[in-house]
């Protein structure tokens, strides 16, 4: 049986990590948010309707 090539596995893991880091930096440089699902900052409502007004006393 062949012995596992740990140095190859380690190199592949390092390359994947480097690629992921470069993609993250690229996204950051473009000014896009990390999470594409979160289009509204601070949890604001994107529906466009204002909250109900308080009744005057």
PyMOL Python script that loads the backbone (N, CA, C, O; Angstrom):
from pymol import cmd

cmd.read_pdbstr("""\
ATOM      1  N   UNK A   1       0.839  -1.184   0.000  1.00  0.00           N
ATOM      2  CA  UNK A   1       0.000   0.000   0.000  1.00  0.00           C
ATOM      3  C   UNK A   1       0.887   1.252   0.000  1.00  0.00           C
ATOM      4  O   UNK A   1       1.924   1.280   0.661  1.00  0.00           O
ATOM      5  N   UNK A   2       0.478   2.275  -0.736  1.00  0.00           N
ATOM      6  CA  UNK A   2       1.258   3.507  -0.839  1.00  0.00           C
ATOM      7  C   UNK A   2       1.094   4.356   0.417  1.00  0.00           C
ATOM      8  O   UNK A   2       0.044   4.343   1.060  1.00  0.00           O
ATOM      9  N   UNK A   3       2.128   5.079   0.747  1.00  0.00           N
ATOM     10  CA  UNK A   3       2.062   5.949   1.919  1.00  0.00           C
ATOM     11  C   UNK A   3       1.461   7.295   1.505  1.00  0.00           C
ATOM     12  O   UNK A   3       1.675   7.746   0.380  1.00  0.00           O
ATOM     13  N   UNK A   4       0.718   7.931   2.398  1.00  0.00           N
ATOM     14  CA  UNK A   4       0.124   9.227   2.066  1.00  0.00           C
ATOM     15  C   UNK A   4       1.199  10.310   1.924  1.00  0.00           C
ATOM     16  O   UNK A   4       2.191  10.328   2.653  1.00  0.00           O
ATOM     17  N   UNK A   5       0.972  11.198   0.974  1.00  0.00           N
ATOM     18  CA  UNK A   5       1.908  12.290   0.723  1.00  0.00           C
ATOM     19  C   UNK A   5       1.410  13.528   1.471  1.00  0.00           C
ATOM     20  O   UNK A   5       0.651  14.335   0.935  1.00  0.00           O
ATOM     21  N   UNK A   6       1.851  13.656   2.711  1.00  0.00           N
ATOM     22  CA  UNK A   6       1.365  14.736   3.551  1.00  0.00           C
ATOM     23  C   UNK A   6       1.805  16.108   3.054  1.00  0.00           C
ATOM     24  O   UNK A   6       1.067  17.083   3.202  1.00  0.00           O
ATOM     25  N   UNK A   7       2.977  16.195   2.477  1.00  0.00           N
ATOM     26  CA  UNK A   7       3.443  17.499   1.995  1.00  0.00           C
ATOM     27  C   UNK A   7       2.577  17.993   0.839  1.00  0.00           C
ATOM     28  O   UNK A   7       2.349  19.196   0.714  1.00  0.00           O
ATOM     29  N   UNK A   8       2.090  17.080  -0.013  1.00  0.00           N
ATOM     30  CA  UNK A   8       1.206  17.465  -1.111  1.00  0.00           C
ATOM     31  C   UNK A   8      -0.123  17.980  -0.550  1.00  0.00           C
ATOM     32  O   UNK A   8      -0.630  19.012  -0.991  1.00  0.00           O
ATOM     33  N   UNK A   9      -0.679  17.261   0.417  1.00  0.00           N
ATOM     34  CA  UNK A   9      -1.940  17.678   1.027  1.00  0.00           C
ATOM     35  C   UNK A   9      -1.794  19.048   1.688  1.00  0.00           C
ATOM     36  O   UNK A   9      -2.680  19.896   1.585  1.00  0.00           O
ATOM     37  N   UNK A  10      -0.673  19.248   2.363  1.00  0.00           N
ATOM     38  CA  UNK A  10      -0.434  20.517   3.045  1.00  0.00           C
ATOM     39  C   UNK A  10      -0.340  21.654   2.023  1.00  0.00           C
ATOM     40  O   UNK A  10      -0.895  22.732   2.234  1.00  0.00           O
ATOM     41  N   UNK A  11       0.361  21.408   0.925  1.00  0.00           N
ATOM     42  CA  UNK A  11       0.515  22.431  -0.114  1.00  0.00           C
ATOM     43  C   UNK A  11      -0.843  22.792  -0.727  1.00  0.00           C
ATOM     44  O   UNK A  11      -1.131  23.966  -0.957  1.00  0.00           O
ATOM     45  N   UNK A  12      -1.674  21.777  -0.989  1.00  0.00           N
ATOM     46  CA  UNK A  12      -2.994  22.031  -1.561  1.00  0.00           C
ATOM     47  C   UNK A  12      -3.857  22.857  -0.603  1.00  0.00           C
ATOM     48  O   UNK A  12      -4.595  23.747  -1.025  1.00  0.00           O
ATOM     49  N   UNK A  13      -3.752  22.550   0.682  1.00  0.00           N
ATOM     50  CA  UNK A  13      -4.504  23.290   1.691  1.00  0.00           C
ATOM     51  C   UNK A  13      -4.037  24.740   1.753  1.00  0.00           C
ATOM     52  O   UNK A  13      -4.850  25.657   1.869  1.00  0.00           O
ATOM     53  N   UNK A  14      -2.711  24.943   1.676  1.00  0.00           N
ATOM     54  CA  UNK A  14      -2.165  26.295   1.703  1.00  0.00           C
ATOM     55  C   UNK A  14      -2.606  27.084   0.478  1.00  0.00           C
ATOM     56  O   UNK A  14      -2.937  28.265   0.586  1.00  0.00           O
ATOM     57  N   UNK A  15      -2.613  26.434  -0.700  1.00  0.00           N
ATOM     58  CA  UNK A  15      -3.037  27.109  -1.929  1.00  0.00           C
ATOM     59  C   UNK A  15      -4.514  27.509  -1.857  1.00  0.00           C
ATOM     60  O   UNK A  15      -4.882  28.604  -2.284  1.00  0.00           O
ATOM     61  N   UNK A  16      -5.344  26.636  -1.326  1.00  0.00           N
ATOM     62  CA  UNK A  16      -6.770  26.934  -1.188  1.00  0.00           C
ATOM     63  C   UNK A  16      -6.974  28.111  -0.234  1.00  0.00           C
ATOM     64  O   UNK A  16      -7.803  28.986  -0.483  1.00  0.00           O
ATOM     65  N   UNK A  17      -6.220  28.120   0.848  1.00  0.00           N
ATOM     66  CA  UNK A  17      -6.310  29.192   1.834  1.00  0.00           C
ATOM     67  C   UNK A  17      -5.882  30.523   1.216  1.00  0.00           C
ATOM     68  O   UNK A  17      -6.526  31.551   1.429  1.00  0.00           O
ATOM     69  N   UNK A  18      -4.788  30.494   0.446  1.00  0.00           N
ATOM     70  CA  UNK A  18      -4.286  31.696  -0.204  1.00  0.00           C
ATOM     71  C   UNK A  18      -5.291  32.241  -1.217  1.00  0.00           C
ATOM     72  O   UNK A  18      -5.515  33.449  -1.301  1.00  0.00           O
ATOM     73  N   UNK A  19      -5.894  31.328  -1.987  1.00  0.00           N
ATOM     74  CA  UNK A  19      -6.875  31.728  -2.991  1.00  0.00           C
ATOM     75  C   UNK A  19      -8.088  32.376  -2.328  1.00  0.00           C
ATOM     76  O   UNK A  19      -8.590  33.395  -2.803  1.00  0.00           O
ATOM     77  N   UNK A  20      -8.551  31.789  -1.246  1.00  0.00           N
ATOM     78  CA  UNK A  20      -9.699  32.322  -0.533  1.00  0.00           C
ATOM     79  C   UNK A  20      -9.394  33.713   0.026  1.00  0.00           C
ATOM     80  O   UNK A  20     -10.238  34.609  -0.020  1.00  0.00           O
ATOM     81  N   UNK A  21      -8.189  33.880   0.549  1.00  0.00           N
ATOM     82  CA  UNK A  21      -7.782  35.170   1.115  1.00  0.00           C
ATOM     83  C   UNK A  21      -7.716  36.238   0.030  1.00  0.00           C
ATOM     84  O   UNK A  21      -8.149  37.370   0.245  1.00  0.00           O
ATOM     85  N   UNK A  22      -7.170  35.878  -1.145  1.00  0.00           N
ATOM     86  CA  UNK A  22      -7.079  36.829  -2.251  1.00  0.00           C
ATOM     87  C   UNK A  22      -8.462  37.231  -2.752  1.00  0.00           C
ATOM     88  O   UNK A  22      -8.693  38.398  -3.068  1.00  0.00           O
ATOM     89  N   UNK A  23      -9.384  36.268  -2.824  1.00  0.00           N
ATOM     90  CA  UNK A  23     -10.752  36.577  -3.248  1.00  0.00           C
ATOM     91  C   UNK A  23     -11.430  37.518  -2.266  1.00  0.00           C
ATOM     92  O   UNK A  23     -12.166  38.420  -2.664  1.00  0.00           O
ATOM     93  N   UNK A  24     -11.177  37.302  -0.983  1.00  0.00           N
ATOM     94  CA  UNK A  24     -11.766  38.160   0.046  1.00  0.00           C
ATOM     95  C   UNK A  24     -11.228  39.588  -0.076  1.00  0.00           C
ATOM     96  O   UNK A  24     -11.987  40.553   0.016  1.00  0.00           O
ATOM     97  N   UNK A  25      -9.922  39.713  -0.282  1.00  0.00           N
ATOM     98  CA  UNK A  25      -9.331  41.038  -0.446  1.00  0.00           C
ATOM     99  C   UNK A  25      -9.867  41.725  -1.701  1.00  0.00           C
ATOM    100  O   UNK A  25     -10.082  42.937  -1.710  1.00  0.00           O
ATOM    101  N   UNK A  26     -10.079  40.953  -2.745  1.00  0.00           N
ATOM    102  CA  UNK A  26     -10.608  41.497  -3.993  1.00  0.00           C
ATOM    103  C   UNK A  26     -12.023  42.027  -3.785  1.00  0.00           C
ATOM    104  O   UNK A  26     -12.357  43.117  -4.250  1.00  0.00           O
ATOM    105  N   UNK A  27     -12.857  41.252  -3.081  1.00  0.00           N
ATOM    106  CA  UNK A  27     -14.225  41.696  -2.794  1.00  0.00           C
ATOM    107  C   UNK A  27     -14.204  42.962  -1.940  1.00  0.00           C
ATOM    108  O   UNK A  27     -14.997  43.879  -2.154  1.00  0.00           O
ATOM    109  N   UNK A  28     -13.293  43.001  -0.974  1.00  0.00           N
ATOM    110  CA  UNK A  28     -13.193  44.151  -0.090  1.00  0.00           C
ATOM    111  C   UNK A  28     -12.784  45.395  -0.876  1.00  0.00           C
ATOM    112  O   UNK A  28     -13.286  46.489  -0.620  1.00  0.00           O
ATOM    113  N   UNK A  29     -11.866  45.224  -1.838  1.00  0.00           N
ATOM    114  CA  UNK A  29     -11.392  46.338  -2.640  1.00  0.00           C
ATOM    115  C   UNK A  29     -12.498  46.875  -3.546  1.00  0.00           C
ATOM    116  O   UNK A  29     -12.534  48.069  -3.844  1.00  0.00           O
ATOM    117  N   UNK A  30     -13.404  45.990  -3.985  1.00  0.00           N
ATOM    118  CA  UNK A  30     -14.503  46.414  -4.842  1.00  0.00           C
ATOM    119  C   UNK A  30     -15.586  47.132  -4.047  1.00  0.00           C
ATOM    120  O   UNK A  30     -16.455  47.776  -4.634  1.00  0.00           O
ATOM    121  N   UNK A  31     -15.547  47.033  -2.737  1.00  0.00           N
ATOM    122  CA  UNK A  31     -16.504  47.716  -1.894  1.00  0.00           C
ATOM    123  C   UNK A  31     -17.784  46.941  -1.685  1.00  0.00           C
ATOM    124  O   UNK A  31     -18.763  47.499  -1.191  1.00  0.00           O
ATOM    125  N   UNK A  32     -17.803  45.674  -2.047  1.00  0.00           N
ATOM    126  CA  UNK A  32     -18.997  44.862  -1.849  1.00  0.00           C
ATOM    127  C   UNK A  32     -19.002  44.317  -0.429  1.00  0.00           C
ATOM    128  O   UNK A  32     -17.938  44.072   0.140  1.00  0.00           O
ATOM    129  N   UNK A  33     -20.183  44.122   0.154  1.00  0.00           N
ATOM    130  CA  UNK A  33     -20.242  43.534   1.496  1.00  0.00           C
ATOM    131  C   UNK A  33     -19.865  42.060   1.463  1.00  0.00           C
ATOM    132  O   UNK A  33     -19.997  41.405   0.429  1.00  0.00           O
ATOM    133  N   UNK A  34     -19.399  41.540   2.584  1.00  0.00           N
ATOM    134  CA  UNK A  34     -19.016  40.134   2.672  1.00  0.00           C
ATOM    135  C   UNK A  34     -20.214  39.212   2.486  1.00  0.00           C
ATOM    136  O   UNK A  34     -20.103  38.153   1.870  1.00  0.00           O
ATOM    137  N   UNK A  35     -21.361  39.623   3.024  1.00  0.00           N
ATOM    138  CA  UNK A  35     -22.560  38.803   2.918  1.00  0.00           C
ATOM    139  C   UNK A  35     -23.505  39.439   1.898  1.00  0.00           C
ATOM    140  O   UNK A  35     -24.076  40.492   2.179  1.00  0.00           O
ATOM    141  N   UNK A  36     -23.685  38.838   0.736  1.00  0.00           N
ATOM    142  CA  UNK A  36     -24.538  39.433  -0.289  1.00  0.00           C
ATOM    143  C   UNK A  36     -26.014  39.453   0.098  1.00  0.00           C
ATOM    144  O   UNK A  36     -26.770  40.236  -0.478  1.00  0.00           O
ATOM    145  N   UNK A  37     -26.456  38.633   1.042  1.00  0.00           N
ATOM    146  CA  UNK A  37     -27.852  38.598   1.442  1.00  0.00           C
ATOM    147  C   UNK A  37     -28.242  39.808   2.288  1.00  0.00           C
ATOM    148  O   UNK A  37     -29.416  40.177   2.334  1.00  0.00           O
ATOM    149  N   UNK A  38     -27.281  40.422   2.948  1.00  0.00           N
ATOM    150  CA  UNK A  38     -27.557  41.539   3.847  1.00  0.00           C
ATOM    151  C   UNK A  38     -27.372  42.855   3.107  1.00  0.00           C
ATOM    152  O   UNK A  38     -26.312  43.474   3.191  1.00  0.00           O
ATOM    153  N   UNK A  39     -28.414  43.289   2.374  1.00  0.00           N
ATOM    154  CA  UNK A  39     -28.329  44.517   1.590  1.00  0.00           C
ATOM    155  C   UNK A  39     -28.629  45.757   2.419  1.00  0.00           C
ATOM    156  O   UNK A  39     -28.234  46.857   2.035  1.00  0.00           O
ATOM    157  N   UNK A  40     -29.313  45.609   3.537  1.00  0.00           N
ATOM    158  CA  UNK A  40     -29.678  46.754   4.349  1.00  0.00           C
ATOM    159  C   UNK A  40     -28.793  46.814   5.583  1.00  0.00           C
ATOM    160  O   UNK A  40     -28.781  45.872   6.375  1.00  0.00           O
ATOM    161  N   UNK A  41     -28.053  47.902   5.763  1.00  0.00           N
ATOM    162  CA  UNK A  41     -27.191  48.012   6.941  1.00  0.00           C
ATOM    163  C   UNK A  41     -28.001  48.260   8.198  1.00  0.00           C
ATOM    164  O   UNK A  41     -29.072  48.866   8.153  1.00  0.00           O
ATOM    165  N   UNK A  42     -27.487  47.791   9.308  1.00  0.00           N
ATOM    166  CA  UNK A  42     -28.078  48.001  10.631  1.00  0.00           C
ATOM    167  C   UNK A  42     -29.503  47.473  10.740  1.00  0.00           C
ATOM    168  O   UNK A  42     -30.263  47.950  11.583  1.00  0.00           O
ATOM    169  N   UNK A  43     -29.879  46.530   9.936  1.00  0.00           N
ATOM    170  CA  UNK A  43     -31.183  45.901  10.046  1.00  0.00           C
ATOM    171  C   UNK A  43     -32.348  46.793   9.669  1.00  0.00           C
ATOM    172  O   UNK A  43     -33.465  46.567  10.135  1.00  0.00           O
ATOM    173  N   UNK A  44     -32.123  47.803   8.836  1.00  0.00           N
ATOM    174  CA  UNK A  44     -33.206  48.679   8.417  1.00  0.00           C
ATOM    175  C   UNK A  44     -34.180  47.914   7.531  1.00  0.00           C
ATOM    176  O   UNK A  44     -33.795  46.964   6.849  1.00  0.00           O
ATOM    177  N   UNK A  45     -35.433  48.328   7.543  1.00  0.00           N
ATOM    178  CA  UNK A  45     -36.446  47.669   6.728  1.00  0.00           C
ATOM    179  C   UNK A  45     -36.326  48.165   5.292  1.00  0.00           C
ATOM    180  O   UNK A  45     -36.318  49.370   5.044  1.00  0.00           O
ATOM    181  N   UNK A  46     -36.232  47.225   4.345  1.00  0.00           N
ATOM    182  CA  UNK A  46     -36.059  47.575   2.947  1.00  0.00           C
ATOM    183  C   UNK A  46     -37.393  47.662   2.221  1.00  0.00           C
ATOM    184  O   UNK A  46     -37.410  47.869   1.007  1.00  0.00           O
ATOM    185  N   UNK A  47     -38.506  47.509   2.920  1.00  0.00           N
ATOM    186  CA  UNK A  47     -39.814  47.508   2.290  1.00  0.00           C
ATOM    187  C   UNK A  47     -40.233  48.866   1.757  1.00  0.00           C
ATOM    188  O   UNK A  47     -41.079  48.932   0.865  1.00  0.00           O
ATOM    189  N   UNK A  48     -39.675  49.942   2.267  1.00  0.00           N
ATOM    190  CA  UNK A  48     -40.014  51.267   1.794  1.00  0.00           C
ATOM    191  C   UNK A  48     -41.211  51.869   2.519  1.00  0.00           C
ATOM    192  O   UNK A  48     -41.526  53.037   2.292  1.00  0.00           O
ATOM    193  N   UNK A  49     -41.877  51.132   3.363  1.00  0.00           N
ATOM    194  CA  UNK A  49     -43.007  51.667   4.108  1.00  0.00           C
ATOM    195  C   UNK A  49     -42.513  52.176   5.458  1.00  0.00           C
ATOM    196  O   UNK A  49     -41.742  51.495   6.134  1.00  0.00           O
ATOM    197  N   UNK A  50     -42.948  53.358   5.851  1.00  0.00           N
ATOM    198  CA  UNK A  50     -42.505  53.877   7.155  1.00  0.00           C
ATOM    199  C   UNK A  50     -43.209  53.146   8.285  1.00  0.00           C
ATOM    200  O   UNK A  50     -44.277  52.568   8.081  1.00  0.00           O
ATOM    201  N   UNK A  51     -42.631  53.166   9.453  1.00  0.00           N
ATOM    202  CA  UNK A  51     -43.272  52.511  10.599  1.00  0.00           C
ATOM    203  C   UNK A  51     -44.555  53.247  10.955  1.00  0.00           C
ATOM    204  O   UNK A  51     -44.679  54.430  10.638  1.00  0.00           O
ATOM    205  N   UNK A  52     -45.501  52.600  11.595  1.00  0.00           N
ATOM    206  CA  UNK A  52     -46.762  53.269  11.948  1.00  0.00           C
ATOM    207  C   UNK A  52     -46.517  54.426  12.897  1.00  0.00           C
ATOM    208  O   UNK A  52     -45.697  54.340  13.811  1.00  0.00           O
ATOM    209  N   UNK A  53     -47.250  55.518  12.661  1.00  0.00           N
ATOM    210  CA  UNK A  53     -47.074  56.707  13.494  1.00  0.00           C
ATOM    211  C   UNK A  53     -47.810  56.539  14.815  1.00  0.00           C
ATOM    212  O   UNK A  53     -48.843  55.875  14.894  1.00  0.00           O
ATOM    213  N   UNK A  54     -47.253  57.156  15.844  1.00  0.00           N
ATOM    214  CA  UNK A  54     -47.900  57.113  17.149  1.00  0.00           C
ATOM    215  C   UNK A  54     -49.128  58.019  17.122  1.00  0.00           C
ATOM    216  O   UNK A  54     -49.052  59.134  16.605  1.00  0.00           O
ATOM    217  N   UNK A  55     -50.255  57.569  17.666  1.00  0.00           N
ATOM    218  CA  UNK A  55     -51.452  58.438  17.697  1.00  0.00           C
ATOM    219  C   UNK A  55     -51.239  59.633  18.629  1.00  0.00           C
ATOM    220  O   UNK A  55     -50.642  59.505  19.698  1.00  0.00           O
ATOM    221  N   UNK A  56     -51.727  60.771  18.212  1.00  0.00           N
ATOM    222  CA  UNK A  56     -51.582  61.961  19.032  1.00  0.00           C
ATOM    223  C   UNK A  56     -52.537  61.883  20.218  1.00  0.00           C
ATOM    224  O   UNK A  56     -53.671  61.437  20.051  1.00  0.00           O
ATOM    225  N   UNK A  57     -52.118  62.301  21.405  1.00  0.00           N
ATOM    226  CA  UNK A  57     -52.985  62.223  22.610  1.00  0.00           C
ATOM    227  C   UNK A  57     -54.036  63.300  22.635  1.00  0.00           C
ATOM    228  O   UNK A  57     -54.831  63.365  23.572  1.00  0.00           O
TER     229      UNK A  57
END
""", "prot")
cmd.dss("prot")
cmd.show_as("cartoon", "prot")
cmd.util.cbc("prot")
cmd.orient("prot")
